[in-house]
Amino acid sequence: MSPFPVLRSGVMMIALALAPAIGMAQNANSTDDLPTGEVPVGTTYIAETHGDWEIRCIRAEEGQPEPCQLYQLLRDSAGGAVAEFNVFDIPDEAPLVAGATIVTPLETLLTPGIRLRVDEGNWAEYPFAFCQTIGCFARLGLTEDDLAALRRGSRATIALVPLPAPDQLVQIAASLRGFTAGFAALEVRNATAQALFEELQRNAAENPPAQ
């Protein structure tokens, strides 16, 4: 049995500091069975699926850009949902070219932080940033080398320590099947959204509202 409680299903948030103007909190079960065009404004929907990854976007008003991210729900050996892995594209600011947020249950020991590795590679360590009622959040800045490892890998492993069992190290596997295609599709969507946002800004500057 996992020492963690099951994570509340359908919870997803993006790291606001790493993804300006994009914030997500969603209940995927309420929109998964609806055609894309019928998803209510402000809710999250699955726009595309690539292997074991989903591109999830927030429905925006017609003509407005929609923020999107790559998402995978992680389960323990018993099938319980215990973590969420969110990856998002950001404007390149060397050395960072992407970001990620990993959400774990509240009953996670925070002081050891979280560790991540791809296949049998070296572990990278990250601190937790904050906790909310839905879980605890670790924010990751990803370099081009990090992305390259995720693209060519088959599995990412996340290691963390449960608060009820501080002598245990729990490892959770994230499949990387579909990651390369999913992130490429995410970049296309975000480039389109950015171009639309810039066009809206130009139009607003050229046509200010009447006083």
C-alpha positions in Angstrom: 0.0 0.0 0.0 1.2 3.5 -0.8 2.1 5.6 2.3 0.5 8.6 0.4 -3.2 9.4 0.4 -4.8 9.4 -3.1 -4.4 12.8 -4.7 -7.6 14.5 -5.5 -8.3 13.7 -9.2 -8.5 16.4 -11.8 -6.4 19.0 -10.0 -3.9 20.9 -12.2 -2.1 24.2 -11.6 0.7 25.9 -13.4 3.6 27.6 -11.7 2.7 31.2 -12.1 6.2 32.5 -11.7 7.4 30.4 -14.6 4.5 30.9 -16.9 3.2 34.5 -16.9 -0.5 35.1 -17.5 -1.2 31.4 -17.3 -2.9 29.8 -14.3 -4.9 26.6 -14.2 -7.2 24.9 -11.8 -9.5 22.4 -13.3 -11.8 19.5 -13.0 -11.1 17.5 -16.1 -14.0 15.1 -15.5 -16.5 17.9 -16.1 -15.3 18.6 -19.6 -13.8 15.4 -21.0 -17.0 14.2 -22.5 -17.9 17.5 -24.2 -16.9 18.5 -27.8 -14.2 21.1 -27.7 -16.6 23.8 -29.0 -18.9 23.2 -26.1 -16.4 23.6 -23.3 -17.4 26.5 -21.0 -15.1 29.5 -21.0 -12.6 29.4 -18.1 -12.6 25.6 -17.8 -9.9 23.2 -18.8 -10.2 20.7 -21.6 -8.1 18.1 -23.3 -7.1 19.5 -26.7 -4.8 16.7 -27.9 -3.4 13.4 -26.7 0.2 12.2 -27.5 1.0 8.8 -26.1 0.7 9.1 -22.3 0.6 12.9 -22.3 -2.3 15.2 -22.8 -2.3 18.9 -23.9 -4.7 20.6 -21.7 -5.9 24.1 -22.4 -8.2 26.7 -20.8 -11.1 27.6 -22.9 -11.0 31.3 -23.8 -13.5 33.6 -25.4 -13.6 33.4 -29.2 -10.7 35.2 -30.7 -8.6 35.1 -27.4 -5.4 33.1 -26.9 -5.8 29.9 -24.9 -3.0 28.9 -22.4 -2.0 25.2 -22.7 0.4 22.8 -21.0 1.5 19.2 -21.3 0.0 17.0 -18.5 0.3 13.5 -17.1 -1.4 12.0 -14.0 0.9 9.7 -12.1 -0.3 6.7 -10.3 1.2 4.3 -7.7 1.5 0.6 -8.0 -2.1 0.2 -6.8 -3.4 2.5 -9.4 -4.1 5.4 -7.1 -3.4 9.0 -8.4 -0.5 10.3 -6.3 1.1 13.1 -8.4 0.7 15.3 -11.4 3.4 16.3 -13.9 2.8 19.5 -15.9 5.2 20.8 -18.5 4.9 24.2 -20.2 6.7 26.2 -22.8 8.1 29.5 -21.8 9.8 32.3 -23.7 13.5 31.2 -23.9 15.6 33.0 -21.3 18.9 31.1 -21.3 19.5 28.7 -19.9 15.8 28.0 -19.3 13.6 27.0 -22.3 10.7 25.3 -20.5 9.2 24.9 -17.1 7.4 22.1 -15.1 5.3 21.8 -12.0 5.0 18.6 -10.1 2.1 18.4 -7.6 2.3 15.9 -4.8 -0.1 15.0 -1.9 -0.2 17.3 1.1 1.3 14.5 3.3 4.7 14.9 1.6 7.8 15.7 3.7 8.9 19.0 2.3 12.5 19.3 3.7 14.1 16.7 1.4 12.4 18.3 -1.6 11.8 16.3 -4.7 14.2 14.4 -7.0 13.8 13.7 -10.7 15.8 11.6 -13.2 15.3 10.3 -16.7 15.9 6.5 -17.2 19.1 5.7 -15.3 20.6 9.2 -15.5 21.7 11.4 -12.6 19.2 12.7 -10.1 18.3 16.4 -10.1 17.0 17.9 -6.8 14.3 20.6 -6.5 12.7 22.3 -3.5 9.0 22.5 -2.9 7.7 26.0 -3.5 4.4 26.0 -1.7 1.4 23.9 -0.6 -2.3 24.5 -1.1 -5.3 22.5 -0.2 -4.9 20.4 -3.3 -1.3 19.5 -2.8 2.3 20.6 -2.6 4.1 22.2 -5.6 7.6 21.8 -6.9 8.6 24.1 -9.7 11.3 23.1 -12.2 13.2 25.2 -14.7 14.2 23.1 -17.7 17.2 23.7 -19.9 17.7 22.5 -23.5 19.7 19.6 -22.1 16.8 18.7 -19.7 14.3 18.7 -22.6 16.7 16.6 -24.8 16.9 14.0 -22.0 13.1 13.9 -21.7 12.7 13.6 -25.5 15.0 10.6 -25.8 14.1 8.9 -22.6 11.5 6.3 -21.9 10.7 7.0 -18.3 11.1 9.8 -15.8 11.2 8.8 -12.1 10.1 11.2 -9.3 11.3 10.4 -5.8 9.9 12.0 -2.7 9.5 11.2 1.0 6.0 10.7 2.6 5.4 12.6 5.9 3.8 9.6 7.6 6.8 7.4 6.7 9.9 9.7 6.7 12.2 6.6 6.5 10.8 5.7 3.1 11.6 7.0 -0.3 8.7 6.7 -2.7 9.5 6.5 -6.4 6.8 7.3 -9.0 7.3 6.6 -12.7 6.2 9.0 -15.5 6.0 7.6 -19.0 7.8 9.6 -21.6 5.9 8.0 -24.5 4.6 10.8 -26.6 6.5 13.5 -24.9 8.5 14.6 -28.0 5.4 14.9 -30.2 3.4 16.5 -27.3 5.9 19.2 -26.5 6.3 20.0 -30.2 2.5 20.4 -30.5 2.5 22.5 -27.4 5.1 24.9 -28.9 3.0 25.3 -32.0 -0.1 26.1 -29.9 1.8 28.6 -27.7 3.4 30.3 -30.7 -0.1 30.7 -32.2 -1.4 32.0 -28.9 1.5 34.4 -28.5 1.0 35.8 -32.1 -2.7 36.3 -31.4 -1.9 38.0 -28.1 0.5 40.4 -29.8 -2.0 41.2 -32.5 -4.7 42.0 -29.9 -2.2 44.3 -28.1 -1.4 46.1 -31.4 -5.1 46.5 -32.2 -5.7 47.9 -28.7 -2.9 50.4 -29.1 -4.0 51.5 -32.5 -7.7 51.7 -31.6 -7.9 53.0 -28.0 -11.4 53.1 -26.5 -13.3 56.4 -26.9 -13.3 58.7 -23.9 
